Amino acid sequence: MLVSALFVIFTGCSQVKRSTGGEGEIPMAPKPSSESAYTGASRDGAQGLEDIEEMQGPFLIAGQDFTVVLHYKRSPRDGGLDSRALASLDIRDAAGAVQYRESFSYLVEGGTFSETCTAGISLLRGSNGTGLLVESGCLPSAPLAGGPWQIFGVVQGKLMPFGKALVTEGEWGEFVPGAIKRTADITQILPDTFRLRVWTGYFFVSVPVRIDWREGNLALAERCMYQTGHGFAEEGCEVSVDEAWVAPRDQEMTFVRMFRESNERSGPPAHVVVKVTSTVEVVAGKVAIIWDEGPDAISISVGEDVWVKVRIDGQEGWIHTPEDLNAIGLFASG
């Protein structure tokens, strides 16, 4: 039997309809800055739609100012935000030159929008750099469809998207500037990261993504390995768990197979009794993060084998099969 040595290496969708450019932001509604309506030649004759613009910024990034211009189509029949659909998005420099452009599709039926897209903008200020976060999404969309999230920064003096946009079954978590550690005359600045709340089927887990402002790319912030007789192999990382709701149990008594560690190499499991009256707590989770780069976006998901650290009547350990998860009141959904 192999003894595992687990360690962590710090590597230091909404159904979006888009045509060019990149993908992309934040968990909030767009912030209106200025809006103007055009009539006459700028009116969409086929649909009777008006063209309006919404400007956000300027945003100071690496000593340069950038402004985001959101171009909408608006139906004159209705009022409010539901009466408009995002048609395109521009990011312009201080001189007004377009540095990035993205188009979105929309559908009008019966004089109202049946398919619409929106986008929100946020400035990220980290310990290592500053950039823009753009989240766009379209309706209708699948349940729990999160993203796309696209990050922009300045690399060698030029504004650019950092790889492809990220999507997941889940939602945006938070941006975390890198911690600054000072020891004597040495200052260490850890990478800036952001966290996505990814749905496992049972609960959300927090997945950190590292931002490399210098090179202009994104990567998983953690990779976890274990030791085998042939070197090291990768497996899932222990992560924090959110919204793990344990349902009331209807069986008078059952049991689960509880392991000392989050793998079956740790030895034979203990058979722990679970009663209707047992106190069950979910402590943590362990999942394999899947970084799947497609033609248009990078999808972040988790592997099917979800390990859960639980405390049952004070006894703590790991379980992982659907039968054992169901036995404590955790059921797959979504």
RABEL-V129403 format. One record per pair of residues at least 24 apart in sequence whose ideal C-beta (glycine too) atoms are under 8 Angstrom apart, sorted by the first residue. I is the first residue (numbers start at 1). J is the second residue. If there is no record, write none. Layout:
# RABEL-V129403
i=I j=J
i=I j=J
This chain:
# RABEL-V129403
i=1 j=265
i=1 j=267
i=2 j=227
i=2 j=228
i=2 j=229
i=2 j=265
i=3 j=227
i=3 j=265
i=4 j=226
i=4 j=227
i=4 j=261
i=4 j=263
i=4 j=265
i=4 j=266
i=5 j=226
i=5 j=227
i=6 j=224
i=6 j=225
i=6 j=226
i=6 j=235
i=6 j=261
i=7 j=224
i=7 j=225
i=8 j=222
i=8 j=223
i=8 j=224
i=8 j=237
i=9 j=222
i=9 j=223
i=9 j=224
i=9 j=225
i=10 j=190
i=10 j=191
i=10 j=210
i=10 j=221
i=10 j=222
i=11 j=210
i=11 j=219
i=11 j=220
i=11 j=221
i=11 j=222
i=11 j=223
i=12 j=190
i=12 j=191
i=12 j=210
i=12 j=212
i=12 j=221
i=13 j=137
i=13 j=141
i=13 j=142
i=13 j=145
i=13 j=146
i=13 j=147
i=13 j=148
i=13 j=167
i=13 j=168
i=13 j=297
i=13 j=299
i=14 j=136
i=14 j=137
i=14 j=138
i=14 j=139
i=14 j=141
i=14 j=142
i=14 j=145
i=14 j=146
i=14 j=147
i=14 j=148
i=14 j=167
i=15 j=138
i=15 j=140
i=15 j=141
i=15 j=142
i=15 j=145
i=16 j=104
i=16 j=117
i=16 j=136
i=16 j=137
i=16 j=138
i=16 j=148
i=17 j=104
i=17 j=105
i=17 j=115
i=17 j=117
i=17 j=138
i=18 j=102
i=18 j=103
i=18 j=104
i=18 j=105
i=18 j=136
i=18 j=296
i=19 j=102
i=19 j=103
i=19 j=104
i=19 j=105
i=20 j=101
i=20 j=102
i=20 j=103
i=21 j=89
i=21 j=100
i=21 j=101
i=21 j=102
i=21 j=103
i=21 j=161
i=22 j=100
i=22 j=102
i=22 j=150
i=22 j=161
i=22 j=164
i=22 j=165
i=23 j=102
i=23 j=136
i=23 j=147
i=23 j=148
i=23 j=150
i=23 j=161
i=23 j=164
i=23 j=165
i=23 j=296
i=23 j=297
i=24 j=102
i=24 j=119
i=24 j=134
i=24 j=135
i=24 j=136
i=24 j=148
i=24 j=149
i=24 j=150
i=24 j=151
i=24 j=161
i=24 j=165
i=25 j=119
i=25 j=120
i=25 j=121
i=25 j=122
i=25 j=133
i=25 j=134
i=25 j=135
i=25 j=136
i=25 j=149
i=25 j=150
i=26 j=120
i=26 j=121
i=26 j=122
i=26 j=133
i=26 j=134
i=26 j=135
i=26 j=149
i=26 j=172
i=27 j=120
i=27 j=135
i=27 j=171
i=27 j=172
i=28 j=120
i=28 j=122
i=29 j=81
i=29 j=118
i=29 j=120
i=30 j=54
i=30 j=56
i=30 j=70
i=30 j=118
i=30 j=119
i=30 j=120
i=30 j=121
i=31 j=56
i=31 j=120
i=31 j=121
i=33 j=57
i=37 j=74
i=44 j=73
i=47 j=73
i=47 j=75
i=47 j=108
i=48 j=75
i=48 j=76
i=48 j=111
i=49 j=73
i=49 j=74
i=49 j=75
i=49 j=76
i=49 j=108
i=50 j=74
i=50 j=75
i=50 j=76
i=51 j=87
i=52 j=84
i=56 j=121
i=57 j=121
i=58 j=94
i=59 j=121
i=59 j=123
i=59 j=132
i=60 j=130
i=61 j=123
i=61 j=130
i=61 j=131
i=61 j=132
i=61 j=152
i=61 j=153
i=61 j=154
i=61 j=159
i=62 j=129
i=62 j=130
i=62 j=153
i=62 j=154
i=62 j=157
i=64 j=93
i=64 j=94
i=64 j=154
i=64 j=159
i=65 j=93
i=65 j=94
i=66 j=91
i=66 j=92
i=66 j=93
i=66 j=94
i=66 j=99
i=66 j=132
i=66 j=159
i=67 j=91
i=67 j=92
i=68 j=92
i=68 j=121
i=68 j=132
i=68 j=134
i=70 j=119
i=73 j=106
i=75 j=108
i=75 j=111
i=75 j=112
i=75 j=113
i=77 j=111
i=77 j=112
i=78 j=112
i=82 j=113
i=82 j=116
i=83 j=112
i=83 j=113
i=84 j=113
i=84 j=116
i=85 j=113
i=85 j=115
i=85 j=116
i=85 j=117
i=86 j=116
i=86 j=117
i=86 j=118
i=86 j=119
i=86 j=136
i=89 j=119
i=89 j=134
i=89 j=136
i=91 j=132
i=91 j=152
i=91 j=159
i=93 j=159
i=99 j=158
i=99 j=159
i=100 j=152
i=100 j=159
i=100 j=160
i=100 j=161
i=102 j=136
i=104 j=136
i=104 j=138
i=115 j=139
i=115 j=140
i=124 j=151
i=124 j=175
i=124 j=192
i=124 j=194
i=124 j=211
i=125 j=177
i=126 j=175
i=126 j=177
i=126 j=178
i=126 j=192
i=126 j=211
i=126 j=213
i=127 j=177
i=127 j=178
i=127 j=179
i=127 j=180
i=127 j=189
i=127 j=190
i=127 j=192
i=128 j=178
i=128 j=189
i=128 j=191
i=128 j=192
i=128 j=211
i=128 j=213
i=128 j=214
i=129 j=153
i=129 j=192
i=129 j=211
i=129 j=213
i=129 j=214
i=130 j=213
i=131 j=162
i=131 j=211
i=131 j=213
i=133 j=175
i=133 j=194
i=135 j=172
i=143 j=334
i=144 j=169
i=144 j=170
i=144 j=171
i=144 j=199
i=144 j=334
i=145 j=169
i=146 j=170
i=146 j=171
i=146 j=172
i=146 j=196
i=146 j=197
i=147 j=172
i=147 j=297
i=148 j=297
i=149 j=196
i=151 j=211
i=151 j=218
i=153 j=211
i=153 j=213
i=153 j=216
i=155 j=213
i=155 j=214
i=155 j=215
i=155 j=216
i=160 j=216
i=162 j=211
i=162 j=212
i=162 j=216
i=162 j=217
i=162 j=218
i=163 j=216
i=163 j=217
i=163 j=218
i=163 j=298
i=164 j=293
i=164 j=294
i=164 j=296
i=164 j=297
i=164 j=298
i=165 j=296
i=165 j=297
i=165 j=298
i=166 j=196
i=166 j=209
i=166 j=218
i=166 j=297
i=166 j=298
i=166 j=299
i=166 j=300
i=167 j=297
i=167 j=298
i=167 j=299
i=167 j=300
i=168 j=196
i=168 j=198
i=168 j=199
i=168 j=207
i=168 j=299
i=168 j=300
i=168 j=301
i=169 j=198
i=169 j=199
i=169 j=301
i=169 j=334
i=170 j=196
i=170 j=197
i=170 j=198
i=170 j=199
i=170 j=204
i=171 j=196
i=171 j=197
i=171 j=204
i=172 j=196
i=172 j=197
i=173 j=197
i=173 j=206
i=176 j=208
i=191 j=221
i=193 j=221
i=196 j=300
i=197 j=242
i=198 j=289
i=198 j=300
i=198 j=301
i=198 j=302
i=199 j=334
i=200 j=285
i=200 j=287
i=200 j=302
i=200 j=306
i=201 j=306
i=201 j=332
i=201 j=333
i=201 j=334
i=202 j=244
i=202 j=306
i=202 j=308
i=202 j=325
i=202 j=330
i=202 j=331
i=202 j=332
i=202 j=333
i=203 j=241
i=203 j=242
i=203 j=243
i=203 j=244
i=203 j=245
i=203 j=282
i=203 j=285
i=203 j=330
i=204 j=241
i=204 j=242
i=204 j=243
i=205 j=239
i=205 j=240
i=205 j=241
i=205 j=242
i=205 j=285
i=205 j=287
i=205 j=302
i=206 j=239
i=206 j=240
i=206 j=242
i=207 j=239
i=207 j=289
i=207 j=300
i=209 j=300
i=218 j=298
i=220 j=289
i=220 j=291
i=226 j=263
i=226 j=265
i=234 j=288
i=235 j=263
i=235 j=288
i=236 j=262
i=236 j=286
i=236 j=287
i=236 j=288
i=236 j=289
i=236 j=303
i=236 j=305
i=236 j=307
i=237 j=286
i=237 j=287
i=237 j=289
i=238 j=262
i=238 j=284
i=238 j=285
i=238 j=286
i=238 j=309
i=239 j=284
i=239 j=285
i=239 j=286
i=239 j=287
i=240 j=284
i=240 j=285
i=241 j=282
i=241 j=283
i=241 j=284
i=241 j=285
i=241 j=308
i=244 j=282
i=244 j=285
i=244 j=308
i=244 j=330
i=245 j=330
i=246 j=280
i=246 j=282
i=246 j=328
i=246 j=329
i=246 j=330
i=247 j=329
i=247 j=330
i=247 j=331
i=248 j=329
i=249 j=274
i=249 j=275
i=249 j=276
i=249 j=278
i=249 j=327
i=249 j=328
i=249 j=329
i=250 j=276
i=251 j=276
i=251 j=327
i=252 j=276
i=254 j=327
i=255 j=327
i=256 j=310
i=256 j=312
i=256 j=319
i=256 j=324
i=256 j=327
i=256 j=328
i=257 j=319
i=257 j=321
i=257 j=324
i=258 j=310
i=258 j=312
i=258 j=315
i=258 j=317
i=258 j=318
i=258 j=319
i=259 j=317
i=259 j=318
i=259 j=319
i=259 j=320
i=260 j=317
i=260 j=318
i=261 j=318
i=262 j=286
i=262 j=307
i=262 j=309
i=262 j=318
i=262 j=320
i=263 j=307
i=269 j=317
i=270 j=315
i=270 j=317
i=272 j=312
i=272 j=315
i=272 j=317
i=274 j=312
i=274 j=327
i=274 j=328
i=278 j=312
i=278 j=313
i=279 j=311
i=279 j=312
i=279 j=313
i=279 j=314
i=280 j=310
i=280 j=311
i=280 j=312
i=280 j=328
i=280 j=329
i=281 j=310
i=281 j=311
i=281 j=312
i=282 j=308
i=282 j=309
i=282 j=310
i=282 j=330
i=283 j=309
i=283 j=310
i=283 j=311
i=283 j=316
i=284 j=308
i=284 j=309
i=285 j=309
i=286 j=318
